[in-house]
Amino acid sequence: MNCLLVEEQENGVLLITLNNPKKKNAIDSQLYKDLTIALQNAETSDSVRAVVLTGRGDYFSSGNDLGGFMTVDMSDSKQINLFVQEAKDTLYQFVRTLIHFSKVLIAAVNGPAIGIACTSLMHFDFVFAAQK
């Protein structure tokens, strides 16, 4: 299943949907990368004037998917350091892309926004939240 849906709408609007409702749209490393690429592509596209980010299901996002930690051998310091460095670099690129995004960025918060899903909202131009 594709955890990120990117759909071009009418009038220059790009709709990006977090699409993993079974995990409450938790964000793992791959989803951070996919979001970053989608925003970078929108930034350089002449046909996109605004981006709307929302979630599918009853959560906007439950924040970081901590399942990645389960794949790391906690007794192997090299593996831990590599995992942490990659996670740091991936998150840095995502946040940097949000901060420098020059087009209109709208969050359609359709349910709870936990952790990074909440704190990243300060980088949006407009935030619309459902009363759930």
VONUBA-659660 format. One line per 2 residues: number of its first residue (from 0); their letters; for each residue z, y, x of N, C-alpha, C, O, CB. Coordinates in steps of 0.001 Angstrom, whole numbers, plus 500000, padded with zeros to 6 digits. Glycine has a CB too. Layout:
<panus>
NUM> a> Z:Y:X:Z:Y:X:Z:Y:X:Z:Y:X:Z:Y:X; ...
</panus>
This chain:
<panus>
0> mn> 500000:498817:500836:500000:500000:500000:500000:501244:500879:500734:501318:501864:501212:499999:499050; 499187:502202:500523:499151:503468:501233:500321:504322:500765:500411:504651:499582:497799:504200:501007
2> cl> 501224:504687:501683:502421:505444:501326:502177:506944:501224:503097:507713:500946:503501:505184:502332; 500932:507355:501452:500584:508762:501322:499229:508867:500644:498234:508327:501126:500570:509469:502704
4> lv> 499205:509564:499529:497952:509807:498818:497546:511251:499043:498357:512159:498862:498089:509496:497297; 496303:511471:499433:495775:512805:499664:494567:512961:498761:493574:512246:498899:495405:513038:501175
6> ee> 494665:513912:497827:493605:514095:496841:493224:515568:496751:494072:516417:496475:494045:513565:495461; 491974:515864:496978:491504:517232:496841:491327:517540:495362:490687:516788:494626:490179:517453:497620
8> qe> 491903:518652:494945:491846:519082:493550:490847:520225:493417:490152:520581:494368:493251:519515:493043; 490793:520776:492246:489909:521925:492010:490503:523185:492631:491698:523247:492921:489674:522136:490492
10> ng> 489666:524163:492824:490072:525501:493269:490777:525522:494623:491643:526367:494850:490972:526110:492245; 490427:524618:495515:490949:524655:496873:492352:524118:497047:492992:524393:498062:490916:526025:497356
12> vl> 492849:523360:496085:494197:522797:496173:494113:521349:496643:493320:520559:496130:494929:522887:494803; 494940:521019:497624:495039:519651:498115:496390:519106:497666:497428:519701:497954:494878:519580:499681
14> li> 496380:517978:496963:497599:517340:496495:497944:516188:497435:497143:515272:497627:497442:516840:495031; 499146:516241:498021:499640:515177:498879:500847:514557:498169:501806:515250:497830:500019:515716:500319
16> tl> 500780:513239:497950:501841:512545:497217:502480:511473:498087:501798:510594:498613:501289:511920:495927; 503802:511557:498231:504560:510488:498864:504531:509318:497883:504947:509466:496734:506048:510937:499219
18> nn> 504049:508170:498321:503725:507084:497397:504420:505772:497778:503768:504759:498033:502218:506874:497353; 505735:505814:497809:506491:504588:498053:507738:504602:497161:508864:504618:497658:506882:504454:499570
20> pk> 507527:504597:495847:508666:504752:494929:509697:503634:495025:510864:503858:494704:508165:504828:493520; 509307:502440:495456:510282:501349:495589:511336:501666:496646:512467:501186:496570:509570:500039:495942
22> kk> 510954:502483:497638:511891:502913:498683:512289:504368:498478:512747:505031:499409:511271:502723:500083; 512112:504861:497258:512463:506249:496921:511754:507245:497840:512298:508295:498181:513986:506450:497011
24> na> 510520:506890:498237:509678:507736:499093:510346:508077:500428:510183:509177:500955:509325:509021:498360; 511102:507112:500962:511708:507286:502282:510607:507483:503323:509524:506909:503215:512600:506064:502650
26> id> 510900:508297:504323:509896:508678:505322:510146:507911:506616:511166:508103:507278:509925:510213:505583; 509204:507043:506967:509297:506327:508237:508376:507000:509257:507713:507992:508949:508924:504818:508060
28> sq> 508343:506457:510454:507563:507051:511541:506090:507196:511169:505482:508233:511433:507697:506209:512803; 505516:506160:510559:504098:506211:510197:503838:507286:509140:502821:507978:509194:503629:504840:509683
30> ly> 504747:507425:508189:504560:508442:507148:504662:509846:507738:503918:510739:507333:505599:508263:506024; 505574:510051:508691:505621:511347:509389:504276:511646:510049:503758:512759:509953:506752:511355:510454
32> kd> 503719:510638:510718:502431:510829:511384:501330:511125:510372:500508:512015:510589:502067:509589:512210; 501313:510380:509265:500292:510586:508233:500414:511967:507591:499407:512627:507338:500400:509500:507159
34> lt> 501643:512400:507328:501857:513740:506763:501377:514819:507730:500728:515785:507330:503348:513954:506429; 501704:514642:508993:501290:515611:510014:499766:515714:510071:499219:516817:510100:501850:515212:511401
36> ia> 499091:514586:510086:497626:514578:510136:497039:515211:508870:496093:515993:508951:497099:513132:510307; 497592:514878:507710:497085:515445:506455:497228:516964:506449:496318:517672:506017:497829:514840:505248
38> lq> 498368:517469:506929:498565:518919:506982:497659:519570:508023:497121:520651:507783:500026:519243:507290; 497488:518934:509159:496589:519484:510179:495149:519519:509684:494424:520478:509950:496678:518662:511469
40> na> 494730:518476:508965:493378:518466:508393:493216:519559:507346:492171:520205:507278:493067:517098:507774; 494245:519767:506530:494199:520830:505521:494123:522196:506192:493421:523094:505726:495434:520758:504596
42> et> 494843:522335:507275:494859:523607:508014:493456:523985:508497:493078:525155:508454:495821:523517:509215; 492706:523018:508945:491387:523302:509514:490253:523230:508492:489111:523554:508817:491105:522342:510635
44> sd> 490549:522813:507277:489511:522685:506248:489241:524022:505568:490165:524690:505104:489920:521640:505202; 487987:524400:505513:487609:525634:504825:487742:525509:503308:487867:526518:502614:486182:526016:505187
46> sv> 487715:524289:502790:487765:524099:501346:489194:524061:500792:489386:524118:499577:487049:522826:500983; 490192:523966:501668:491588:523919:501215:492226:525293:501369:492225:525885:502448:492395:522856:502010
48> ra> 492775:525785:500248:493471:527074:500263:494974:526914:500106:495750:527778:500514:492937:527971:499163; 495379:525789:499505:496803:525543:499279:497056:524044:499261:496172:523256:498926:497280:526196:497952
50> vv> 498277:523659:499626:498676:522255:499617:499917:522115:498737:500862:522898:498843:498951:521731:501069; 499897:521107:497869:501052:520758:497043:501542:519394:497508:500772:518437:497579:500692:520747:495505
52> lt> 502841:519316:497827:503455:518046:498217:504428:517625:497134:505268:518415:496702:504175:518160:499594; 504317:516379:496694:505210:515839:495675:505494:514379:495981:504976:513827:496951:504602:515994:494259
54> gr> 506320:513758:495147:506638:512352:495310:506292:511580:494050:506324:512127:492948:508110:512171:495657; 505967:510328:494213:505694:509453:493068:506994:508752:492696:507740:508310:493570:504558:508409:493393
56> gd> 507261:508651:491405:508471:507981:490948:509584:508965:490660:509337:510139:490383:508930:506975:491972; 510815:508475:490729:511947:509307:490324:512615:510065:491476:513598:510771:491250:512965:508452:489647
58> yf> 512107:509934:492692:512617:510687:493846:511482:511473:494478:510352:510993:494568:513268:509738:494890; 511798:512703:494920:510883:513409:495803:510857:512629:497111:509799:512189:497562:511318:514915:496025
60> ss> 512042:512459:497722:512180:511597:498902:513656:511374:499189:514480:512280:499064:511470:512220:500141; 513964:510154:499573:515339:509822:499962:515589:510110:501438:516617:509704:501980:515634:508352:499663
62> gn> 514665:510802:502092:514858:511187:503490:514334:510135:504454:513407:509388:504139:516325:511439:503764; 514934:510092:505615:514480:509165:506658:514681:507713:506239:515717:507345:505683:515222:509434:507969
64> dl> 513667:506900:506518:513761:505460:506313:514415:504874:507564:513795:504817:508626:512340:504813:506037; 515645:504446:507436:516396:503957:508585:516046:502524:508953:516625:501964:509884:517867:504059:508313
66> gg> 515100:501921:508227:514687:500552:508504:514124:500369:509898:514193:499270:510448:513674:500118:507503; 513567:501419:510484:513019:501334:511834:514070:500953:512863:513769:500291:513856:512388:502648:512219
68> fm> 515306:501374:512620:516382:501020:513544:516623:499519:513568:517107:498984:514565:517665:501744:513164; 516291:498839:512482:516511:497395:512402:515567:496622:513325:515814:495453:513624:516334:496919:510965
70> tv> 514493:497265:513775:513519:496603:514643:513860:496767:516129:513205:496180:516991:512125:497155:514370; 514887:497567:516417:515246:497860:517808:516374:496932:518253:517371:496759:517552:515669:499351:517971
72> dm> 516194:496341:519431:517242:495506:520035:518290:496452:520620:518067:497068:521662:516654:494532:521149; 519427:496561:519947:520462:497514:520346:521129:497158:521676:521909:497949:522207:521512:497600:519268
74> sd> 520828:495983:522213:521380:495620:523524:520429:496003:524656:520768:495844:525829:521676:494116:523578; 519242:496506:524315:518222:496860:525304:518110:498387:525377:517468:499003:524527:516839:496214:524942
76> sk> 518724:498987:526379:518751:500449:526472:517359:501046:526646:517097:502145:526159:519636:500878:527626; 516464:500341:527332:515083:500845:527481:514392:500916:526132:513716:501899:525828:514270:499945:528441
78> qi> 514557:499878:525319:513937:499856:523998:514523:500955:523111:513794:501613:522368:514127:498477:523337; 515829:501149:523192:516479:502208:522416:515942:503566:522829:515584:504377:521975:518007:502161:522598
80> nl> 515881:503826:524137:515385:505114:524633:513939:505364:524225:513580:506480:523847:515505:505175:526149; 513115:504331:524300:511714:504461:523894:511615:504780:522409:510849:505659:522014:510934:503174:524214
82> fv> 512375:504080:521591:512378:504308:520148:512820:505739:519831:512179:506427:519037:513301:503292:519443; 513901:506177:520444:514429:507520:520195:513435:508586:520648:513228:509572:519942:515775:507712:520913
84> qe> 512821:508404:521810:511844:509391:522308:510640:509487:521371:510178:510584:521058:511374:509016:523736; 510133:508333:520924:508989:508346:520008:509355:509000:518683:508574:509780:518136:508481:506922:519766
86> ak> 510539:508685:518165:510981:509285:516900:511131:510796:517047:510753:511551:516151:512316:508661:516438; 511681:511234:518174:511862:512667:518432:510511:513370:518502:510337:514432:517906:512648:512890:519743
88> dt> 509561:512793:519219:508235:513393:519350:507509:513469:518004:506867:514472:517693:507398:512598:520346; 507618:512401:517213:506962:512356:515908:507550:513404:514975:506813:514118:514295:507094:510961:515287
90> ly> 508869:513496:514941:509528:514483:514081:509217:515901:514548:508994:516790:513727:511050:514253:514062; 509202:516114:515854:508870:517433:516401:507478:517871:515941:507302:519009:515508:508941:517411:517946
92> qf> 506494:516980:516032:505130:517324:515619:505068:517650:514120:504373:518580:513710:504168:516167:515949; 505791:516885:513317:505815:517141:511873:506410:518519:511565:505812:519310:510837:506621:516045:511151
94> vr> 507581:518797:512120:508244:520080:511847:507432:521237:512414:507326:522285:511778:509668:520093:512441; 506868:521063:513583:506020:522109:514182:504816:522408:513285:504437:523566:513110:505537:521677:515594
96> tl> 504225:521368:512724:503086:521543:511826:503508:522300:510572:502779:523177:510108:502479:520180:511449; 504669:521975:510020:505173:522714:508845:505394:524190:509173:504975:525072:508423:506491:522088:508338
98> ih> 506052:524444:510292:506393:525819:510667:505149:526671:510861:505125:527834:510459:507229:525829:511941; 504119:526106:511471:502921:526881:511798:501818:526783:510746:500727:527315:510949:502380:526429:513118
100> fs> 502084:526114:509628:501071:525962:508587:500773:527328:507984:501673:528001:507481:501540:524961:507488; 499518:527735:508035:499169:529109:507652:498687:529263:506212:498516:530383:505730:498112:529620:508567
102> kv> 498470:528159:505534:498011:528234:504148:499204:528095:503208:500312:527779:503643:496951:527136:503853; 498976:528329:501938:500060:528236:500965:500535:526788:500869:499737:525871:500674:499602:528757:499574
104> li> 501845:526600:501011:502445:525276:500992:503476:525236:499861:504444:525997:499852:503101:524929:502374; 503244:524335:498917:504058:524255:497708:504691:522877:497614:504016:521865:497799:503211:524554:496448
106> aa> 505992:522836:497325:506677:521571:497077:506918:521450:495578:507490:522346:494957:508023:521482:497875; 506482:520349:495010:506762:520029:493614:507805:518919:493639:507471:517734:493653:505450:519595:492822
108> vn> 509064:519319:493646:510184:518398:493845:510503:517736:492505:511101:518346:491619:511443:519144:494421; 510096:516496:492384:510166:515770:491119:511438:514965:490936:511564:514239:489951:509002:514863:491004
110> gp> 512374:515072:491847:513626:514334:491777:514446:514643:493012:514151:515614:493709:513376:512812:491648; 515470:513847:493309:516309:514124:494469:515509:514245:495767:514555:513507:496010:517345:513041:494613
112> ai> 515940:515209:496594:515388:515416:497936:516568:515333:498893:517421:516220:498913:514618:516809:498065; 516617:514280:499677:517786:513990:500507:517421:514136:501984:516313:513794:502397:518328:512563:500217
114> gi> 518357:514643:502764:518175:514738:504213:516998:515624:504586:516883:516754:504111:517980:513361:504805; 516127:515102:505442:514959:515855:505920:514075:516321:504776:513416:517355:504890:514141:515006:506879
116> ac> 514050:515582:503682:513247:515988:502526:513777:517286:501942:513006:518095:501427:513240:514886:501453; 515073:517488:502018:515676:518726:501535:515548:519841:502574:515104:520943:502251:517151:518497:501184
118> ts> 515933:519560:503806:515951:520613:504820:514556:521120:505170:514405:522267:505591:516630:520109:506068; 513539:520284:505001:512178:520740:505308:511659:521720:504255:510688:522435:504506:511230:519540:505412
120> lm> 512287:521762:503090:511809:522639:502019:511860:524111:502402:511129:524918:501828:512624:522416:500768; 512707:524479:503358:512781:525888:503770:511473:526362:504422:511252:527565:504556:513951:526089:504746
122> hf> 510623:525436:504819:509361:525800:505458:508213:525945:504451:507090:526275:504834:508999:524761:506503; 508488:525703:503190:507475:525833:502143:507464:527262:501614:508482:527954:501637:507738:524828:500991
124> df> 506308:527689:501142:506199:529021:500564:506803:529072:499166:507420:530067:498786:504743:529457:500519; 506624:528003:498407:507162:527902:497051:507735:526508:496859:507159:525519:497312:506068:528206:495981
126> vf> 508873:526439:496183:509494:525157:495852:509786:525159:494342:510525:526005:493839:510817:524917:496700; 509194:524204:493647:509445:524028:492218:510159:522707:492047:509671:521674:492506:508119:524073:491379
128> aa> 511319:522724:491387:512134:521525:491267:512345:521154:489816:512596:522013:488971:513470:521720:491955; 512240:519847:489531:512530:519323:488200:514039:519264:488014:514789:519177:488986:511890:517918:487997
130> qk> 514469:519311:486789:515909:519227:486498:516317:517773:486275:516679:517390:485162:516272:520083:485253; 516258:516983:487311:516661:515576:487230:517877:515342:488066:518374:514218:488132:515536:514649:487674
</panus>
